[in-house]
Amino acid sequence: MNNFLENLRCYFKDSSQERILEDWAKTEEFDQVGILMEDFLNIIKEYQPSVIKTNENITNSYSPKFSLGFLLN
């Protein structure tokens, strides 16, 4: 079974430009849903923390409440 990327590559390789444009036109109704990706990326760029503060009093560093370290075991 192919993964999504491989399926997408096959689609573009095997489909005519007319077919691709027809399929693209079918997605037009979704163009006005939500915000543009460029706007979204600009918004999240503003909220990225420059410094992550840690609480030195945390004794259970493997708790998912405080750390992703529990995924590494």
Secondary structure, DSSP 8 states (H G I E B T S, - for coil): ---HHHHHHHHHHHS-HHHHHHHHHTTGGGTTSS--HHHHHHHHHHH--SS----TT---TT-TTT-SGGGG-
